[in-house]
Amino acid sequence: RHDINTYNEEFVKKFASIFLNYSACIGMELVNTKDNRTHNDRYLYDEVMKILAPQGINMFVFCEDDAHDFGDCDRNAQYFIMPSNDKESKNIEKSMKNGEFYTSSKNSKNAYELGDGFVAEGNYPSITRVVTDDATSQIRVTVKDATKARMVADGALIETYDIDTKENTVIFDLNNYEEKIGGYVRIYFTGAGGIT
């Protein structure tokens, strides 16, 4: 919705109950088509994760074209990390259930992300590697075609890094944010081609 106040406490609890009651529900849409009607979905995601994460439930995210015409295509994408894409192996299903994918969009209407007047040019920011290190409490993400890296924890932006568009490895050291992280972190990248 345009109005963020639509997502009041009662609405958020009802939405969270879907994931609490139905294990087949593994994720929600963060960007739909041009992000015009539902540009507060990232806010809704963060509010719902504040309820789910402490209960050990992770909610994955999707970005969809919602294409009704050919011209509606190539606004959003999912990139599944898998050894092959064939029907017999069910790799896409496995990747989806395990969260072995990331999403990208050319649209993200919020001013703190891309802004309402943003026009994507070039490639989406792309992730080439993610390494989580439990021993050091670090998340290392290798990304290219991005100019900013951001980390959100429990609905609040806690870190922004400026990076160049070449391939970079950004290290998010969770030790530096112990007081700010409750149940989860969400990391996203922005660049000339959109948001990932």
C-alpha positions in Angstrom: 0.0 0.0 0.0 1.0 3.6 -0.4 0.2 4.3 3.2 2.6 2.6 5.6 0.1 3.0 8.4 -2.0 0.2 6.7 0.6 -2.2 8.3 -0.5 -1.6 11.8 0.2 -4.1 14.7 -3.0 -6.1 14.0 -2.3 -6.4 10.3 1.3 -7.5 10.9 0.2 -10.1 13.5 -2.3 -11.5 11.0 0.3 -11.7 8.3 2.8 -13.3 10.6 0.2 -15.9 11.6 0.2 -17.2 8.0 3.8 -18.2 8.4 3.3 -19.5 12.0 0.4 -21.7 11.0 1.3 -23.0 7.5 4.8 -24.4 7.0 4.3 -24.5 3.2 4.4 -20.7 3.2 8.1 -20.0 2.8 8.2 -16.4 1.7 6.6 -13.2 0.6 6.9 -10.8 -2.3 9.2 -7.8 -1.7 8.7 -6.1 -5.0 5.7 -6.5 -7.4 5.9 -5.2 -10.9 7.0 -1.5 -10.8 6.7 -1.3 -7.0 3.9 1.3 -7.3 1.1 -0.2 -5.3 3.0 -2.1 -2.7 6.2 -0.2 -2.1 6.1 -0.7 1.6 6.5 -4.5 1.4 10.0 -4.2 2.7 8.6 -2.5 5.8 6.0 -5.3 6.2 8.7 -7.9 5.8 10.8 -6.4 8.6 7.8 -6.1 10.9 6.8 -9.7 10.3 10.4 -10.9 10.8 10.5 -9.3 14.2 7.8 -11.8 15.2 9.0 -14.8 13.2 12.8 -14.7 13.8 12.7 -15.1 17.6 10.6 -18.3 17.0 13.2 -19.7 14.6 11.2 -19.1 11.4 12.9 -17.5 8.4 10.8 -16.0 5.6 12.4 -15.8 2.2 11.7 -13.0 -0.3 10.7 -12.8 -3.9 10.5 -10.1 -6.6 7.9 -10.7 -9.4 7.1 -9.1 -12.7 3.4 -9.9 -12.4 3.5 -9.8 -16.2 0.2 -9.4 -18.0 1.9 -8.3 -21.2 5.3 -8.9 -22.8 6.2 -5.3 -21.9 5.8 -6.2 -18.2 8.7 -8.6 -18.3 12.3 -8.0 -17.0 11.5 -5.7 -14.1 12.3 -8.2 -11.4 14.2 -11.5 -11.1 15.1 -14.4 -8.9 18.5 -16.1 -9.2 18.6 -19.7 -8.0 21.9 -21.1 -7.0 21.9 -24.7 -8.1 24.1 -27.2 -9.9 21.6 -27.7 -12.8 18.1 -26.7 -13.9 16.4 -29.9 -14.9 13.0 -31.3 -14.0 14.2 -34.6 -12.6 16.6 -33.1 -9.9 14.0 -30.7 -8.5 16.9 -28.3 -7.9 14.8 -25.2 -8.2 12.4 -26.5 -5.5 15.4 -27.4 -3.2 17.0 -24.0 -3.8 13.7 -22.2 -3.0 13.0 -24.3 0.2 16.6 -23.8 1.4 16.8 -20.1 0.6 19.6 -20.7 -1.9 18.6 -17.8 -4.2 18.5 -14.0 -4.2 16.1 -11.5 -5.7 16.6 -8.4 -7.8 14.5 -5.5 -9.0 14.8 -2.5 -11.3 12.2 -0.8 -9.1 12.1 0.2 -5.5 10.1 3.3 -4.9 11.2 4.3 -1.4 13.5 7.3 -1.2 15.9 5.4 1.1 16.3 2.6 -1.5 16.3 3.8 -5.1 13.7 6.6 -5.1 10.5 7.2 -7.0 12.2 8.7 -10.1 14.9 6.1 -10.4 15.4 4.6 -13.9 17.5 1.4 -14.0 20.4 1.3 -16.5 22.5 -1.8 -16.9 22.7 -5.0 -14.9 21.1 -5.6 -11.6 23.7 -5.8 -8.7 24.6 -9.5 -8.7 25.9 -11.7 -5.9 28.6 -14.2 -6.8 29.4 -15.6 -3.4 28.1 -15.6 0.2 30.1 -16.9 3.1 28.8 -17.0 6.6 31.4 -17.7 9.3 29.9 -18.7 12.7 33.3 -18.6 14.4 33.9 -14.9 13.6 30.2 -13.9 13.3 30.9 -12.4 9.8 28.9 -12.5 6.6 31.0 -12.0 3.5 29.1 -11.2 0.3 30.9 -10.8 -3.1 28.9 -8.5 -5.3 29.3 -6.7 -8.6 27.5 -3.8 -10.3 26.6 -2.3 -6.9 27.4 1.1 -5.5 26.0 0.7 -2.0 25.6 -2.2 0.5 23.2 -1.9 3.4 22.3 -4.0 6.4 19.0 -3.8 8.1 18.4 -5.5 11.5 15.0 -5.8 13.1 13.6 -3.1 10.8 16.3 -0.5 11.3 19.1 0.4 8.9 22.3 -0.2 10.8 25.1 0.0 8.2 25.7 1.5 4.8 28.9 0.9 2.8 29.8 2.8 -0.4 31.4 0.4 -2.9 32.6 0.6 -6.5 30.9 -1.2 -9.3 33.7 -3.8 -9.8 33.4 -7.1 -8.0 33.8 -6.4 -4.2 33.6 -8.5 -1.1 31.7 -6.7 1.6 32.3 -8.0 5.1 29.4 -7.5 7.6 31.0 -8.1 11.0 28.0 -8.8 13.2 30.2 -8.3 16.3 30.1 -4.6 15.6 26.3 -4.5 15.9 25.6 -6.8 18.9 23.4 -4.2 20.6 21.4 -3.5 17.4 20.7 -7.1 16.2 17.9 -9.0 17.8 16.6 -11.8 15.5 17.7 -11.3 11.9 19.6 -9.2 9.4 18.6 -8.3 5.9 21.3 -7.2 3.4 20.7 -5.5 0.2 22.7 -3.8 -2.6 21.8 -1.0 -4.9 23.4 0.3 -8.1 22.6 1.8 -11.5 20.8 -1.4 -12.5 18.5 -1.6 -9.4 18.3 -3.4 -6.1 19.3 -6.9 -5.0 
